[in-house]
Amino acid sequence: MINRFAECLQNRRVALHARAKEREKGNLGWRNNSIASGLKKYHVRRE
C-alpha cells in the first residue's frame, strides 16, 4: 500500500513537471509571437 502511494506521488510529480514545462514552452512561444507581431506592425508603419 505504501509503495502504491509512493508510486502515485511519483507519477503525479512527473506529470506536473511535464505540464509545467509545456506551459513554460507555451509562454515562451507566446512571447516570441507577440514580439514578432510587434516588429511586423512597426515595419508596416515605417514603410
N, CA, C and O atoms as a Tripos MOL2 file, in Angstrom:
@<TRIPOS>MOLECULE
protein
  188   187    47     0     0
PROTEIN
NO_CHARGES

@<TRIPOS>ATOM
      1 N           0.8420   -1.2060    0.0000 N.3       1 MET1
      2 CA          0.0000    0.0000    0.0000 C.3       1 MET1
      3 C           0.8800    1.2600    0.0000 C.2       1 MET1
      4 O           0.6460    2.1880   -0.7740 O.2       1 MET1
      5 N           1.8810    1.2810    0.8660 N.am      2 ILE2
      6 CA          2.7590    2.4560    0.9020 C.3       2 ILE2
      7 C           3.4820    2.5970   -0.4340 C.2       2 ILE2
      8 O           3.6710    3.7060   -0.9350 O.2       2 ILE2
      9 N           3.8840    1.4640   -1.0040 N.am      3 ASN3
     10 CA          4.5690    1.5080   -2.2980 C.3       3 ASN3
     11 C           3.6660    2.1050   -3.3630 C.2       3 ASN3
     12 O           4.0990    2.9210   -4.1760 O.2       3 ASN3
     13 N           2.4050    1.6890   -3.3520 N.am      4 ARG4
     14 CA          1.4690    2.1930   -4.3470 C.3       4 ARG4
     15 C           1.2920    3.7000   -4.1950 C.2       4 ARG4
     16 O           1.2170    4.4370   -5.1780 O.2       4 ARG4
     17 N           1.2290    4.1370   -2.9400 N.am      5 PHE5
     18 CA          1.0660    5.5640   -2.6710 C.3       5 PHE5
     19 C           2.2780    6.3470   -3.1870 C.2       5 PHE5
     20 O           2.1340    7.4000   -3.8080 O.2       5 PHE5
     21 N           3.4680    5.8120   -2.9190 N.am      6 ALA6
     22 CA          4.6940    6.4760   -3.3760 C.3       6 ALA6
     23 C           4.7300    6.5240   -4.8990 C.2       6 ALA6
     24 O           5.1320    7.5270   -5.4900 O.2       6 ALA6
     25 N           4.3110    5.4410   -5.5210 N.am      7 GLU7
     26 CA          4.2990    5.3870   -6.9850 C.3       7 GLU7
     27 C           3.3460    6.4450   -7.5340 C.2       7 GLU7
     28 O           3.6490    7.1260   -8.5140 O.2       7 GLU7
     29 N           2.2030    6.5670   -6.8900 N.am      8 CYS8
     30 CA          1.2060    7.5410   -7.3180 C.3       8 CYS8
     31 C           1.7850    8.9520   -7.2050 C.2       8 CYS8
     32 O           1.6350    9.7680   -8.1150 O.2       8 CYS8
     33 N           2.4470    9.2300   -6.0800 N.am      9 LEU9
     34 CA          3.0480   10.5480   -5.8830 C.3       9 LEU9
     35 C           4.0900   10.8180   -6.9600 C.2       9 LEU9
     36 O           4.1380   11.9090   -7.5280 O.2       9 LEU9
     37 N           4.9230    9.8220   -7.2360 N.am     10 GLN10
     38 CA          5.9810    9.9730   -8.2340 C.3      10 GLN10
     39 C           5.3700   10.2850   -9.6030 C.2      10 GLN10
     40 O           5.8230   11.1900  -10.3040 O.2      10 GLN10
     41 N           4.3410    9.5290   -9.9690 N.am     11 ASN11
     42 CA          3.6920    9.7540  -11.2630 C.3      11 ASN11
     43 C           3.1080   11.1610  -11.3310 C.2      11 ASN11
     44 O           3.2000   11.8420  -12.3520 O.2      11 ASN11
     45 N           2.5050   11.5780  -10.2190 N.am     12 ARG12
     46 CA          1.8830   12.8950  -10.1990 C.3      12 ARG12
     47 C           2.9440   13.9800  -10.3560 C.2      12 ARG12
     48 O           2.7470   14.9640  -11.0690 O.2      12 ARG12
     49 N           4.0770   13.7790   -9.6740 N.am     13 ARG13
     50 CA          5.1460   14.7690   -9.7450 C.3      13 ARG13
     51 C           5.6600   14.8700  -11.1810 C.2      13 ARG13
     52 O           5.8860   15.9650  -11.6970 O.2      13 ARG13
     53 N           5.8380   13.7120  -11.8130 N.am     14 VAL14
     54 CA          6.3240   13.6940  -13.1950 C.3      14 VAL14
     55 C           5.3230   14.3940  -14.1100 C.2      14 VAL14
     56 O           5.7060   15.1810  -14.9750 O.2      14 VAL14
     57 N           4.0450   14.1020  -13.9130 N.am     15 ALA15
     58 CA          3.0090   14.7080  -14.7500 C.3      15 ALA15
     59 C           2.9790   16.2220  -14.5500 C.2      15 ALA15
     60 O           2.8800   16.9770  -15.5170 O.2      15 ALA15
     61 N           3.0630   16.6620  -13.2960 N.am     16 LEU16
     62 CA          3.0400   18.0970  -13.0140 C.3      16 LEU16
     63 C           4.2430   18.7720  -13.6480 C.2      16 LEU16
     64 O           4.1320   19.8570  -14.2180 O.2      16 LEU16
     65 N           5.4020   18.1160  -13.5450 N.am     17 HIS17
     66 CA          6.6290   18.6790  -14.1010 C.3      17 HIS17
     67 C           6.4890   18.8370  -15.6120 C.2      17 HIS17
     68 O           6.8690   19.8620  -16.1780 O.2      17 HIS17
     69 N           5.9370   17.8070  -16.2590 N.am     18 ALA18
     70 CA          5.7610   17.8470  -17.7140 C.3      18 ALA18
     71 C           4.7990   18.9730  -18.0880 C.2      18 ALA18
     72 O           5.0200   19.6910  -19.0630 O.2      18 ALA18
     73 N           3.7370   19.1190  -17.3070 N.am     19 ARG19
     74 CA          2.7510   20.1610  -17.6060 C.3      19 ARG19
     75 C           3.3760   21.5460  -17.4400 C.2      19 ARG19
     76 O           3.1340   22.4470  -18.2430 O.2      19 ARG19
     77 N           4.1880   21.7040  -16.3810 N.am     20 ALA20
     78 CA          4.8430   22.9880  -16.1400 C.3      20 ALA20
     79 C           5.7900   23.3150  -17.2900 C.2      20 ALA20
     80 O           5.8620   24.4560  -17.7460 O.2      20 ALA20
     81 N           6.5140   22.3000  -17.7510 N.am     21 LYS21
     82 CA          7.4370   22.5000  -18.8720 C.3      21 LYS21
     83 C           6.6650   22.9410  -20.1080 C.2      21 LYS21
     84 O           7.0710   23.8560  -20.8240 O.2      21 LYS21
     85 N           5.5380   22.2640  -20.3420 N.am     22 GLU22
     86 CA          4.7230   22.5730  -21.5200 C.3      22 GLU22
     87 C           4.2170   24.0150  -21.4360 C.2      22 GLU22
     88 O           4.2260   24.7470  -22.4270 O.2      22 GLU22
     89 N           3.7740   24.4150  -20.2280 N.am     23 ARG23
     90 CA          3.2570   25.7690  -20.0530 C.3      23 ARG23
     91 C           4.3800   26.7840  -20.2960 C.2      23 ARG23
     92 O           4.1630   27.8300  -20.9080 O.2      23 ARG23
     93 N           5.5960   26.4560  -19.8010 N.am     24 GLU24
     94 CA          6.7420   27.3370  -19.9780 C.3      24 GLU24
     95 C           7.0070   27.5290  -21.4690 C.2      24 GLU24
     96 O           7.2170   28.6450  -21.9460 O.2      24 GLU24
     97 N           6.9890   26.3980  -22.1960 N.am     25 LYS25
     98 CA          7.2340   26.4360  -23.6360 C.3      25 LYS25
     99 C           6.1530   27.2940  -24.3010 C.2      25 LYS25
    100 O           6.4450   28.0970  -25.1870 O.2      25 LYS25
    101 N           4.9050   27.1150  -23.8640 N.am     26 GLY26
    102 CA          3.8020   27.8690  -24.4450 C.3      26 GLY26
    103 C           3.9800   29.3600  -24.1940 C.2      26 GLY26
    104 O           3.7390   30.1770  -25.0830 O.2      26 GLY26
    105 N           4.4050   29.7150  -22.9740 N.am     27 ASN27
    106 CA          4.6080   31.1250  -22.6540 C.3      27 ASN27
    107 C           5.7180   31.7150  -23.5030 C.2      27 ASN27
    108 O           5.6070   32.8370  -23.9980 O.2      27 ASN27
    109 N           6.8020   30.9420  -23.6680 N.am     28 LEU28
    110 CA          7.9150   31.4310  -24.4740 C.3      28 LEU28
    111 C           7.4540   31.6470  -25.9040 C.2      28 LEU28
    112 O           7.7740   32.6640  -26.5190 O.2      28 LEU28
    113 N           6.6930   30.6790  -26.4400 N.am     29 GLY29
    114 CA          6.2060   30.7960  -27.8030 C.3      29 GLY29
    115 C           5.2990   32.0070  -27.9380 C.2      29 GLY29
    116 O           5.3790   32.7400  -28.9240 O.2      29 GLY29
    117 N           4.4400   32.2200  -26.9540 N.am     30 TRP30
    118 CA          3.5170   33.3530  -26.9970 C.3      30 TRP30
    119 C           4.2930   34.6680  -26.9670 C.2      30 TRP30
    120 O           3.9610   35.6120  -27.6850 O.2      30 TRP30
    121 N           5.3270   34.7190  -26.1290 N.am     31 ARG31
    122 CA          6.1160   35.9410  -26.0050 C.3      31 ARG31
    123 C           6.8310   36.2270  -27.3220 C.2      31 ARG31
    124 O           6.8580   37.3650  -27.7920 O.2      31 ARG31
    125 N           7.4100   35.1780  -27.9140 N.am     32 ASN32
    126 CA          8.1040   35.3560  -29.1900 C.3      32 ASN32
    127 C           7.1310   35.8190  -30.2620 C.2      32 ASN32
    128 O           7.4590   36.6780  -31.0800 O.2      32 ASN32
    129 N           5.9380   35.2470  -30.2550 N.am     33 ASN33
    130 CA          4.9400   35.6210  -31.2580 C.3      33 ASN33
    131 C           4.5370   37.0820  -31.0890 C.2      33 ASN33
    132 O           4.3780   37.8040  -32.0740 O.2      33 ASN33
    133 N           4.3710   37.5160  -29.8430 N.am     34 SER34
    134 CA          3.9450   38.8930  -29.6190 C.3      34 SER34
    135 C           5.0550   39.8450  -30.0500 C.2      34 SER34
    136 O           4.7790   40.9090  -30.6050 O.2      34 SER34
    137 N           6.3090   39.4710  -29.7980 N.am     35 ILE35
    138 CA          7.4350   40.3090  -30.2150 C.3      35 ILE35
    139 C           7.4700   40.3750  -31.7380 C.2      35 ILE35
    140 O           7.6600   41.4440  -32.3180 O.2      35 ILE35
    141 N           7.2860   39.2190  -32.3810 N.am     36 ALA36
    142 CA          7.3210   39.1580  -33.8450 C.3      36 ALA36
    143 C           6.1990   40.0060  -34.4360 C.2      36 ALA36
    144 O           6.4250   40.7500  -35.3900 O.2      36 ALA36
    145 N           5.0000   39.9010  -33.8840 N.am     37 SER37
    146 CA          3.8740   40.6690  -34.4250 C.3      37 SER37
    147 C           4.1110   42.1600  -34.1730 C.2      37 SER37
    148 O           3.7390   42.9980  -34.9950 O.2      37 SER37
    149 N           4.7240   42.4870  -33.0440 N.am     38 GLY38
    150 CA          5.0360   43.8850  -32.7480 C.3      38 GLY38
    151 C           6.0250   44.4330  -33.7630 C.2      38 GLY38
    152 O           5.8870   45.5630  -34.2300 O.2      38 GLY38
    153 N           7.0340   43.6200  -34.1070 N.am     39 LEU39
    154 CA          8.0190   44.0510  -35.0980 C.3      39 LEU39
    155 C           7.3580   44.2270  -36.4560 C.2      39 LEU39
    156 O           7.6540   45.1730  -37.1860 O.2      39 LEU39
    157 N           6.4570   43.3040  -36.7880 N.am     40 LYS40
    158 CA          5.7620   43.3940  -38.0800 C.3      40 LYS40
    159 C           4.9820   44.7020  -38.1520 C.2      40 LYS40
    160 O           5.0450   45.4100  -39.1570 O.2      40 LYS40
    161 N           4.2500   45.0240  -37.0930 N.am     41 LYS41
    162 CA          3.4670   46.2610  -37.0690 C.3      41 LYS41
    163 C           4.3930   47.4610  -37.2490 C.2      41 LYS41
    164 O           4.0990   48.3920  -37.9980 O.2      41 LYS41
    165 N           5.5190   47.4090  -36.5400 N.am     42 TYR42
    166 CA          6.4790   48.5090  -36.5910 C.3      42 TYR42
    167 C           6.9960   48.6980  -38.0170 C.2      42 TYR42
    168 O           7.0800   49.8220  -38.5120 O.2      42 TYR42
    169 N           7.3410   47.5830  -38.6720 N.am     43 HIS43
    170 CA          7.8650   47.6640  -40.0330 C.3      43 HIS43
    171 C           6.7990   48.1930  -40.9880 C.2      43 HIS43
    172 O           7.0890   48.9990  -41.8720 O.2      43 HIS43
    173 N           5.5630   47.7310  -40.8010 N.am     44 VAL44
    174 CA          4.4830   48.1740  -41.6870 C.3      44 VAL44
    175 C           4.2740   49.6740  -41.5190 C.2      44 VAL44
    176 O           4.0510   50.3790  -42.5030 O.2      44 VAL44
    177 N           4.3430   50.1690  -40.2920 N.am     45 ARG45
    178 CA          4.1270   51.5840  -40.0300 C.3      45 ARG45
    179 C           5.2350   52.4320  -40.6670 C.2      45 ARG45
    180 O           4.9810   53.5170  -41.1900 O.2      45 ARG45
    181 N           6.4700   51.9140  -40.6120 N.am     46 ARG46
    182 CA          7.6040   52.6950  -41.1180 C.3      46 ARG46
    183 C           7.5610   52.8760  -42.6300 C.2      46 ARG46
    184 O           8.0030   53.9020  -43.1460 O.2      46 ARG46
    185 N           7.0320   51.8890  -43.3390 N.am     47 GLU47
    186 CA          7.0530   51.9650  -44.8020 C.3      47 GLU47
    187 C           6.1070   53.0300  -45.3470 C.2      47 GLU47
    188 O           6.0150   53.2100  -46.5620 O.2      47 GLU47
@<TRIPOS>BOND
     1     1     2 1
     2     2     3 1
     3     3     4 2
     4     3     5 am
     5     5     6 1
     6     6     7 1
     7     7     8 2
     8     7     9 am
     9     9    10 1
    10    10    11 1
    11    11    12 2
    12    11    13 am
    13    13    14 1
    14    14    15 1
    15    15    16 2
    16    15    17 am
    17    17    18 1
    18    18    19 1
    19    19    20 2
    20    19    21 am
    21    21    22 1
    22    22    23 1
    23    23    24 2
    24    23    25 am
    25    25    26 1
    26    26    27 1
    27    27    28 2
    28    27    29 am
    29    29    30 1
    30    30    31 1
    31    31    32 2
    32    31    33 am
    33    33    34 1
    34    34    35 1
    35    35    36 2
    36    35    37 am
    37    37    38 1
    38    38    39 1
    39    39    40 2
    40    39    41 am
    41    41    42 1
    42    42    43 1
    43    43    44 2
    44    43    45 am
    45    45    46 1
    46    46    47 1
    47    47    48 2
    48    47    49 am
    49    49    50 1
    50    50    51 1
    51    51    52 2
    52    51    53 am
    53    53    54 1
    54    54    55 1
    55    55    56 2
    56    55    57 am
    57    57    58 1
    58    58    59 1
    59    59    60 2
    60    59    61 am
    61    61    62 1
    62    62    63 1
    63    63    64 2
    64    63    65 am
    65    65    66 1
    66    66    67 1
    67    67    68 2
    68    67    69 am
    69    69    70 1
    70    70    71 1
    71    71    72 2
    72    71    73 am
    73    73    74 1
    74    74    75 1
    75    75    76 2
    76    75    77 am
    77    77    78 1
    78    78    79 1
    79    79    80 2
    80    79    81 am
    81    81    82 1
    82    82    83 1
    83    83    84 2
    84    83    85 am
    85    85    86 1
    86    86    87 1
    87    87    88 2
    88    87    89 am
    89    89    90 1
    90    90    91 1
    91    91    92 2
    92    91    93 am
    93    93    94 1
    94    94    95 1
    95    95    96 2
    96    95    97 am
    97    97    98 1
    98    98    99 1
    99    99   100 2
   100    99   101 am
   101   101   102 1
   102   102   103 1
   103   103   104 2
   104   103   105 am
   105   105   106 1
   106   106   107 1
   107   107   108 2
   108   107   109 am
   109   109   110 1
   110   110   111 1
   111   111   112 2
   112   111   113 am
   113   113   114 1
   114   114   115 1
   115   115   116 2
   116   115   117 am
   117   117   118 1
   118   118   119 1
   119   119   120 2
   120   119   121 am
   121   121   122 1
   122   122   123 1
   123   123   124 2
   124   123   125 am
   125   125   126 1
   126   126   127 1
   127   127   128 2
   128   127   129 am
   129   129   130 1
   130   130   131 1
   131   131   132 2
   132   131   133 am
   133   133   134 1
   134   134   135 1
   135   135   136 2
   136   135   137 am
   137   137   138 1
   138   138   139 1
   139   139   140 2
   140   139   141 am
   141   141   142 1
   142   142   143 1
   143   143   144 2
   144   143   145 am
   145   145   146 1
   146   146   147 1
   147   147   148 2
   148   147   149 am
   149   149   150 1
   150   150   151 1
   151   151   152 2
   152   151   153 am
   153   153   154 1
   154   154   155 1
   155   155   156 2
   156   155   157 am
   157   157   158 1
   158   158   159 1
   159   159   160 2
   160   159   161 am
   161   161   162 1
   162   162   163 1
   163   163   164 2
   164   163   165 am
   165   165   166 1
   166   166   167 1
   167   167   168 2
   168   167   169 am
   169   169   170 1
   170   170   171 1
   171   171   172 2
   172   171   173 am
   173   173   174 1
   174   174   175 1
   175   175   176 2
   176   175   177 am
   177   177   178 1
   178   178   179 1
   179   179   180 2
   180   179   181 am
   181   181   182 1
   182   182   183 1
   183   183   184 2
   184   183   185 am
   185   185   186 1
   186   186   187 1
   187   187   188 2
@<TRIPOS>SUBSTRUCTURE
     1 MET1         2 RESIDUE 1 A MET
     2 ILE2         6 RESIDUE 1 A ILE
     3 ASN3        10 RESIDUE 1 A ASN
     4 ARG4        14 RESIDUE 1 A ARG
     5 PHE5        18 RESIDUE 1 A PHE
     6 ALA6        22 RESIDUE 1 A ALA
     7 GLU7        26 RESIDUE 1 A GLU
     8 CYS8        30 RESIDUE 1 A CYS
     9 LEU9        34 RESIDUE 1 A LEU
    10 GLN10       38 RESIDUE 1 A GLN
    11 ASN11       42 RESIDUE 1 A ASN
    12 ARG12       46 RESIDUE 1 A ARG
    13 ARG13       50 RESIDUE 1 A ARG
    14 VAL14       54 RESIDUE 1 A VAL
    15 ALA15       58 RESIDUE 1 A ALA
    16 LEU16       62 RESIDUE 1 A LEU
    17 HIS17       66 RESIDUE 1 A HIS
    18 ALA18       70 RESIDUE 1 A ALA
    19 ARG19       74 RESIDUE 1 A ARG
    20 ALA20       78 RESIDUE 1 A ALA
    21 LYS21       82 RESIDUE 1 A LYS
    22 GLU22       86 RESIDUE 1 A GLU
    23 ARG23       90 RESIDUE 1 A ARG
    24 GLU24       94 RESIDUE 1 A GLU
    25 LYS25       98 RESIDUE 1 A LYS
    26 GLY26      102 RESIDUE 1 A GLY
    27 ASN27      106 RESIDUE 1 A ASN
    28 LEU28      110 RESIDUE 1 A LEU
    29 GLY29      114 RESIDUE 1 A GLY
    30 TRP30      118 RESIDUE 1 A TRP
    31 ARG31      122 RESIDUE 1 A ARG
    32 ASN32      126 RESIDUE 1 A ASN
    33 ASN33      130 RESIDUE 1 A ASN
    34 SER34      134 RESIDUE 1 A SER
    35 ILE35      138 RESIDUE 1 A ILE
    36 ALA36      142 RESIDUE 1 A ALA
    37 SER37      146 RESIDUE 1 A SER
    38 GLY38      150 RESIDUE 1 A GLY
    39 LEU39      154 RESIDUE 1 A LEU
    40 LYS40      158 RESIDUE 1 A LYS
    41 LYS41      162 RESIDUE 1 A LYS
    42 TYR42      166 RESIDUE 1 A TYR
    43 HIS43      170 RESIDUE 1 A HIS
    44 VAL44      174 RESIDUE 1 A VAL
    45 ARG45      178 RESIDUE 1 A ARG
    46 ARG46      182 RESIDUE 1 A ARG
    47 GLU47      186 RESIDUE 1 A GLU
